[in-house]
């Protein structure tokens, strides 16, 4: 992956995409795969905000059935299967358990109907390229078996549970990067740390943008036939900046609703099932197995501040802990039991409901021509699972705007770059035989998180034995750090710890590991002592829980 500004680049594109989360990356990939000349600009790092603040699930949206959003659920279930196929190293079947109770907190009959509908809407879930990825139909199990499988389920008035399957995304940040890399393999150009400063507007038409290269303190003007705003919680801010630049004030000030969602990571509290237990308020608190730890989440409440000021607060963490302690049969968790906390904002497009938890996760694609901004599209809402389909629908709008026949989508038929693995379990077994110098834990972690690029990482480590050093129980090794700096547009410690590797995603890895990563980053990125300390200070703000 080469940053746009690090090589010769053109100033005009068919499509400019603003925003490098999963939506922007998917739109760039879809557009590039149709033969369009594409440039993408992200003001921070790719997949840094909402795309990283997920429950690490690829799911059909079972709870959307409550609102009779059958179309959204069907689309989500179809895209779940597509992601299993095109990203087999990232997406895996995960059993979910929903306990039922005699106090009608979860009615067995209502849940049974929901489960049957979910199975019917996912009638093609067995059509996976890797036959090991087939999902089973739901089952109903007894109280005794429920408690035996997952002791953290509360026993009071428990009547049993339903078990069904969705999927887990083991590394959303790297999957986002995989989609972007696929866009670039099809000719798209991209840059992180590239902030859109303003729009060029002539006669009510967006002609282009001014971009600041934040790494080199330079500004450049780009033009495009069409600009697509994929900035998620920032979309109204970007749109309003364009309206202000228009100077004539036509079109009302745009605004979106934002929902805060946080997750906390603790020691292992469940076995192999993701558990969905309903609170007295009528929403689910999930307990999800991940990397021999547990993820607890998520909150879903209105956020009224500006997105740039958003931070996970101690109050939000404590509220989630209290909710979890009230609804699970475990030793009461305290604040100090939280190993790591992360969060972000979701853009919501449904303004018909009072609480954000009840809001739809549907998406909208706006043509801003009616606001005096012809040549600009804005994408709002959506969720990770349906990002590819969203991008396909964006292309339908693009085709009409550009008056070009762009053909049909092919992205559901092709593996993502470096994910061309027909059978994951066989792939891992072959790696174990090929690289006996590494533990099975390292083979598993590197093979799944880096796909075919695992060979590059293993070769780096074999060439320099010091890079074989294991950094975590998962088997992560120092060679990953060198690889991501050399190959993946990595420029900060937070890029390394949270989005290119998983070294920091379970919380602070300890002084020894932390210092080794810093040493490598300082050497390969040519930092001086002042820059190094600045990076350390910035990343420690993320590791440290709010007080």
C-alpha positions in Angstrom: 0.0 0.0 0.0 1.4 3.3 -1.0 0.1 6.6 0.2 -1.2 8.9 -2.6 1.2 11.7 -1.7 4.2 9.4 -1.6 4.2 8.7 -5.3 3.3 10.7 -8.5 -0.4 11.5 -8.4 -3.0 13.1 -10.6 -5.2 16.0 -9.7 -8.4 14.9 -11.3 -10.5 11.8 -10.6 -13.9 10.4 -11.6 -14.7 9.9 -7.9 -13.3 11.5 -4.8 -14.3 9.7 -1.6 -14.1 11.6 1.7 -13.7 9.2 4.7 -11.7 6.1 5.2 -13.9 3.9 7.4 -15.6 0.8 6.2 -18.2 2.8 4.2 -15.6 4.9 2.4 -13.4 1.9 1.7 -16.3 -0.1 0.4 -17.4 2.7 -1.9 -13.8 3.2 -3.2 -13.5 -0.6 -3.9 -16.9 -0.8 -5.6 -16.1 2.3 -7.8 -12.6 1.1 -8.7 -13.8 -2.4 -9.5 -16.2 -0.8 -12.1 -13.3 1.0 -13.8 -13.7 4.4 -12.2 -10.6 6.5 -11.3 -10.9 7.0 -7.6 -9.1 8.9 -4.8 -9.9 8.5 -1.1 -8.9 10.9 1.7 -9.1 10.2 5.4 -8.3 12.9 7.9 -7.1 10.4 10.6 -6.2 6.7 10.0 -8.2 4.2 8.0 -10.9 2.6 10.1 -10.1 4.7 13.1 -13.5 5.8 14.3 -16.9 4.2 14.0 -15.5 1.2 12.0 -13.3 0.3 15.0 -15.9 0.8 17.6 -17.9 -2.4 16.8 -18.9 -5.5 18.7 -16.7 -7.4 16.2 -19.7 -9.1 14.7 -21.0 -9.7 11.2 -24.7 -10.3 11.8 -28.1 -10.3 10.3 -29.7 -8.0 12.8 -32.0 -10.3 14.7 -33.5 -7.4 16.8 -34.5 -5.5 13.6 -37.3 -8.2 13.2 -39.0 -6.5 16.1 -39.6 -3.5 13.9 -40.6 -5.7 10.9 -37.5 -4.5 9.0 -37.5 -7.8 7.0 -35.7 -6.2 4.0 -32.8 -4.9 6.1 -32.5 -8.3 7.9 -32.5 -10.2 4.6 -29.9 -7.9 3.1 -27.8 -8.2 6.2 -28.0 -12.0 6.2 -27.0 -12.1 2.5 -24.1 -9.8 3.1 -23.0 -11.9 6.1 -22.6 -14.9 3.8 -20.8 -12.7 1.2 -18.3 -11.6 3.8 -17.8 -15.2 4.9 -16.9 -15.9 1.3 -14.7 -13.0 0.3 -12.9 -12.5 3.6 -12.6 -16.1 5.0 -9.6 -15.3 7.2 -11.6 -12.6 9.1 -15.2 -13.8 9.3 -16.1 -17.0 11.3 -19.3 -18.7 12.6 -20.1 -17.8 16.2 -22.8 -19.4 18.3 -25.2 -17.0 20.1 -27.3 -17.9 23.1 -30.4 -16.0 24.1 -31.7 -17.1 27.6 -35.4 -17.3 28.2 -37.1 -16.6 31.6 -40.5 -17.4 33.1 -41.1 -13.7 33.9 -41.6 -13.1 30.1 -38.4 -11.0 30.0 -37.8 -13.1 26.8 -41.0 -14.9 25.9 -40.2 -18.4 24.5 -42.9 -18.3 21.9 -41.9 -14.8 20.7 -38.3 -15.9 20.5 -39.1 -19.1 18.7 -41.1 -17.2 16.1 -38.1 -14.8 15.7 -35.7 -17.7 15.4 -37.8 -19.4 12.7 -38.1 -16.2 10.7 -34.3 -15.6 11.0 -33.7 -19.1 9.7 -36.1 -18.6 6.8 -34.6 -15.3 5.9 -31.1 -16.9 5.8 -32.3 -19.8 3.6 -29.0 -19.6 1.6 -26.6 -19.5 4.5 -25.1 -22.9 3.5 -23.9 -21.6 0.2 -20.4 -20.7 1.5 -17.3 -21.2 -0.6 -15.6 -22.8 2.4 -17.8 -25.6 3.6 -16.5 -25.2 7.1 -18.3 -21.8 7.3 -21.8 -23.2 6.9 -24.1 -22.0 9.7 -26.6 -24.2 11.4 -30.2 -23.6 12.1 -31.3 -22.5 15.6 -31.9 -25.0 18.4 -33.7 -24.7 21.8 -32.0 -26.1 24.8 -32.9 -26.9 28.4 -32.2 -24.9 31.5 -29.7 -27.4 32.8 -27.8 -27.5 29.5 -27.9 -23.7 29.2 -26.3 -23.3 32.6 -23.7 -26.1 31.9 -22.6 -24.5 28.6 -22.6 -20.9 29.9 -22.5 -20.6 33.7 -22.6 -16.8 33.6 -26.3 -17.0 32.5 -28.5 -16.1 35.6 -30.4 -19.1 36.9 -33.3 -17.2 38.5 -36.5 -18.0 36.6 -34.4 -19.4 33.7 -36.4 -21.7 31.4 -33.7 -22.5 28.8 -32.3 -20.8 25.8 -32.2 -20.6 22.1 -28.9 -21.0 20.3 -28.4 -19.7 16.8 -25.4 -18.7 14.6 -24.1 -15.4 13.3 -20.5 -14.5 12.6 -17.6 -12.9 14.3 -15.2 -10.4 12.6 -12.0 -11.2 14.4 -10.3 -7.9 13.4 -12.6 -5.1 12.0 -9.7 -2.7 11.6 -7.7 -5.1 9.4 -10.8 -6.1 7.5 -11.4 -2.4 6.7 -7.8 -2.3 5.5 -8.4 -5.4 3.4 -11.3 -3.7 1.6 -9.2 -0.6 1.0 -6.3 -2.6 -0.2 -8.7 -4.3 -2.6 -9.7 -0.9 -3.9 -6.1 0.1 -4.4 -5.4 -3.2 -6.2 -8.1 -2.1 -8.7 -6.4 1.3 -9.2 -7.8 3.5 -6.5 -5.5 6.0 -4.7 -5.8 6.7 -1.0 -4.2 8.6 1.8 -4.6 8.7 5.5 -3.8 11.8 7.5 -5.2 13.9 4.7 -7.9 16.4 5.8 -10.4 17.9 3.5 -10.2 21.6 4.2 -12.7 23.1 1.8 -14.7 22.5 -1.3 -14.3 24.1 -4.7 -17.8 25.2 -5.8 -18.8 26.9 -9.1 -22.3 27.7 -10.1 -23.8 25.4 -7.4 -21.6 22.5 -8.5 -18.9 20.9 -6.3 -15.9 20.7 -8.6 -13.3 19.5 -6.1 -11.7 19.8 -2.8 -8.6 21.3 -1.0 -6.7 18.6 0.9 -4.1 19.2 3.6 -1.4 16.5 3.8 -1.1 16.5 7.6 2.2 14.5 7.6 4.0 17.0 5.4 2.1 20.2 6.1 1.2 20.9 2.5 -2.1 21.6 0.7 -3.3 20.4 -2.7 -6.3 21.0 -4.9 -8.1 18.1 -6.5 -11.0 18.0 -8.9 -13.6 15.2 -9.5 -16.7 14.6 -11.6 -18.4 13.5 -8.3 -17.5 13.7 -4.7 -18.9 11.2 -2.1 -19.1 12.2 1.6 -18.6 9.0 3.6 -17.6 10.5 6.9 -20.2 8.8 9.1 -20.8 10.9 12.3 -19.0 13.8 10.6 -21.2 13.8 7.5 -23.3 16.7 8.4 -20.3 18.8 9.4 -18.6 18.1 6.1 -21.9 18.8 4.2 -22.4 22.1 6.1 -18.8 23.2 5.4 -19.6 22.7 1.7 -22.8 24.7 2.1 -21.0 27.5 3.8 -18.4 27.5 1.0 -21.3 27.9 -1.4 -21.8 31.3 0.0 -25.5 31.6 -1.0 -27.0 29.7 2.0 -29.5 27.8 -0.1 -30.6 24.6 1.5 -31.2 24.2 5.2 -28.5 23.4 7.7 -28.0 19.7 7.7 -27.9 17.6 10.9 -27.8 14.0 11.9 -28.4 12.1 15.1 -25.5 10.4 16.7 -25.5 7.4 19.1 -22.7 6.5 21.4 -21.7 2.9 21.7 -18.9 1.6 24.0 -17.5 -1.8 24.8 -15.3 -3.0 27.6 -12.8 -5.9 27.6 -12.3 -8.1 30.6 -10.9 -11.5 31.5 -12.7 -14.5 30.1 -16.3 -14.6 31.5 -18.0 -16.9 28.9 -17.2 -20.0 27.0 -17.8 -20.3 23.2 -21.2 -18.6 23.0 -22.0 -14.9 22.6 -24.7 -14.3 25.1 -27.5 -11.8 24.6 -29.4 -11.1 27.8 -32.1 -8.5 27.9 -32.2 -5.7 30.5 -35.2 -4.4 32.3 -35.2 -1.5 29.9 -35.7 -3.9 27.0 -32.3 -3.9 25.2 -29.6 -6.5 25.1 -26.3 -6.5 26.9 -23.9 -8.9 25.1 -21.1 -11.0 26.5 -18.9 -12.0 23.6 -15.9 -14.4 23.6 -12.8 -12.9 21.9 -9.1 -13.8 22.0 -9.5 -15.7 25.3 -11.1 -12.6 26.9 -14.6 -11.2 26.9 -16.2 -8.2 25.2 -19.1 -6.6 27.1 -21.3 -4.2 25.1 -22.7 -2.3 23.8 -24.3 1.0 25.0 -26.6 2.8 22.7 -27.5 6.3 23.8 -27.9 9.6 22.2 -24.8 11.7 21.8 -25.3 15.4 21.5 -21.7 16.7 21.4 -19.4 17.3 18.5 -17.8 14.1 17.2 -14.2 15.5 17.4 -14.7 16.0 21.2 -16.0 12.5 21.8 -14.2 10.3 24.4 -15.2 7.3 26.4 -16.2 8.5 29.8 -15.9 6.9 33.2 -19.6 7.3 33.6 -20.3 5.4 30.4 -18.1 2.6 31.5 -19.6 2.4 35.0 -23.1 2.4 33.5 -22.2 -0.5 31.3 -20.6 -2.4 34.2 -23.7 -1.8 36.4 -26.0 -3.1 33.6 -23.8 -6.2 33.1 -23.7 -6.9 36.8 -27.4 -6.7 37.1 -28.0 -9.1 34.2 -25.3 -11.8 34.5 -24.4 -14.4 37.1 -20.8 -13.6 37.7 -18.8 -12.1 40.5 -19.6 -8.4 40.5 -17.2 -6.6 38.1 -15.5 -3.5 39.4 -14.0 -0.6 37.4 -10.5 -2.0 38.0 -11.6 -5.3 36.3 -11.8 -3.4 32.9 -8.7 -4.1 30.9 -9.6 -1.9 28.0 -12.5 0.3 26.8 -13.3 1.6 23.4 -16.1 3.4 21.9 -17.4 5.6 19.0 -20.5 7.1 17.5 -23.0 5.7 15.0 -24.8 8.0 12.6 -28.5 7.4 12.7 -31.0 8.3 9.9 -34.2 7.2 11.6 -35.8 10.2 13.5 -39.1 8.5 14.2 -38.1 6.9 17.5 -37.3 8.4 20.9 -34.3 6.3 21.9 -31.3 5.6 19.7 -31.5 1.9 20.6 -34.8 1.7 18.7 -33.5 3.5 15.7 -32.9 1.6 12.5 -29.5 0.8 11.1 -30.7 1.4 7.6 -28.7 3.8 5.4 -29.5 6.7 3.2 -27.7 8.0 0.0 -28.5 11.7 -0.6 -28.0 13.6 -3.7 -27.1 17.1 -2.4 -28.0 18.8 -5.7 -31.2 20.0 -4.1 -29.2 21.9 -1.6 -27.3 23.7 -4.2 -24.4 21.2 -4.1 -24.6 19.3 -7.4 -21.7 16.9 -7.8 -21.9 15.8 -4.1 -23.4 12.7 -2.7 -23.7 12.0 1.1 -24.0 8.5 2.6 -25.4 8.3 6.1 -26.3 5.4 8.4 -25.7 1.8 7.7 -23.7 -0.9 9.5 -20.5 -2.8 9.0 -22.2 -6.0 7.7 -24.0 -4.2 4.8 -21.2 -1.9 3.8 -20.6 -3.7 0.5 -24.2 -3.6 -0.5 -24.4 0.0 0.5 -21.5 0.7 -1.9 -23.3 -1.2 -4.7 -26.3 1.1 -4.2 -24.1 4.1 -4.2 -22.9 3.1 -7.6 -26.4 3.1 -9.0 -26.6 6.8 -8.0 -23.2 7.4 -9.4 -24.1 5.8 -12.7 -27.1 8.2 -13.1 -25.1 11.2 -12.0 -22.2 10.5 -14.4 -24.6 9.2 -17.1 -22.3 6.2 -17.5 -23.1 2.5 -17.6 -21.0 1.1 -14.8 -22.2 -2.5 -15.1 -23.1 -4.8 -12.2 -21.2 -5.4 -9.0 -18.5 -8.1 -9.0 -17.2 -7.6 -5.5 -19.4 -10.3 -4.1 -17.7 -12.8 -6.4 -14.1 -12.0 -5.6 -11.9 -12.7 -2.6 -10.5 -9.6 -1.0 -6.8 -9.0 -1.6 -4.7 -11.5 0.4 -7.8 -13.4 1.4 -7.8 -15.9 -1.5 -8.0 -18.9 0.9 -10.4 -21.6 -0.1 -10.3 -23.5 3.2 -9.0 -21.7 6.3 -8.5 -24.8 8.4 -6.4 -26.5 5.7 -4.5 -23.3 5.2 -3.5 -23.1 8.9 -2.5 -26.8 8.9 -0.3 -26.1 5.9 1.3 -23.2 7.6 2.1 -25.3 10.7 4.0 -27.8 8.5 5.7 -25.1 6.4 6.9 -22.9 9.4 7.9 -25.3 12.2 10.0 -22.5 13.8 6.8 -20.8 15.1 4.2 -21.9 17.6 0.7 -22.9 16.6 -0.6 -19.8 18.4 1.6 -17.6 16.2 0.7 -19.5 13.1 -3.0 -19.1 13.9 -2.9 -15.4 14.8 -0.7 -14.3 11.9 -2.3 -16.6 9.4 -5.8 -15.4 10.1 -5.1 -11.7 10.7 -2.8 -11.2 7.7 -4.1 -13.8 5.3 -1.6 -14.5 2.5 0.7 -11.8 3.7 1.5 -14.0 6.6 4.3 -15.5 4.5 6.0 -12.0 4.3 5.8 -11.7 8.0 7.2 -15.2 8.7 10.0 -14.5 6.2 10.9 -11.3 7.9 11.1 -13.1 11.2 13.2 -15.9 9.8 15.6 -13.4 8.3 16.0 -11.5 11.6 15.5 -13.9 14.5 15.0 -11.1 16.9 11.7 -10.4 15.2 10.4 -13.9 16.1 9.9 -12.7 19.7 6.4 -13.5 20.9 4.5 -10.5 22.4 1.3 -12.0 23.6 -0.6 -15.1 24.5 -2.1 -15.0 21.1 1.3 -15.5 19.6 1.8 -12.1 18.0 5.4 -11.4 17.0 7.7 -8.4 16.5 7.9 -9.0 12.8 4.3 -7.8 12.5 5.4 -4.3 13.6 8.1 -4.1 11.0 5.8 -5.4 8.3 3.0 -2.9 9.0 5.4 0.0 9.0 7.0 -1.0 5.8 3.9 -2.1 3.9 0.7 -0.5 5.3 0.8 3.3 5.6 1.6 3.2 9.3 2.7 6.4 10.8 1.8 6.5 14.5 2.0 4.3 17.6 -1.8 4.1 17.7 -1.8 2.9 14.1 0.5 0.1 15.2 -1.1 -0.9 18.5 -4.8 -0.6 17.6 -5.4 -0.9 13.8 -2.5 -2.7 12.1 -1.7 -5.3 14.8 -3.7 -6.4 17.8 -0.9 -5.8 20.3 -2.9 -3.0 22.1 -6.5 -4.1 21.5 -6.7 -6.1 24.7 -5.3 -3.2 26.7 -1.8 -2.1 27.7 0.5 -4.9 26.8 3.1 -4.3 29.6 6.2 -2.2 29.7 8.5 -4.7 28.1 6.4 -5.3 25.0 5.4 -1.6 24.8 9.0 -0.5 24.9 10.1 -3.0 22.2 7.3 -1.8 19.8 8.3 1.9 20.5 11.9 1.1 19.8 11.1 -0.5 16.4 8.7 2.4 15.5 11.3 5.0 16.4 14.0 3.3 14.2 11.9 2.5 11.1 9.9 5.8 11.1 13.0 7.9 11.9 11.5 9.7 14.9 13.6 11.9 17.2 13.3 11.8 21.0 10.7 14.6 21.0 8.5 13.0 18.4 8.8 9.6 20.1 7.7 11.0 23.5 4.8 12.8 21.7 3.7 9.5 20.2 4.0 7.7 23.6 1.9 10.4 25.3 -0.8 10.1 22.6 -1.1 6.4 22.8 -1.1 6.2 26.6 -4.2 8.5 26.5 -6.0 5.6 24.7 -4.7 2.9 27.0 -5.4 4.7 30.2 -9.0 4.4 31.4 -10.8 7.7 32.2 -10.6 8.7 35.9 
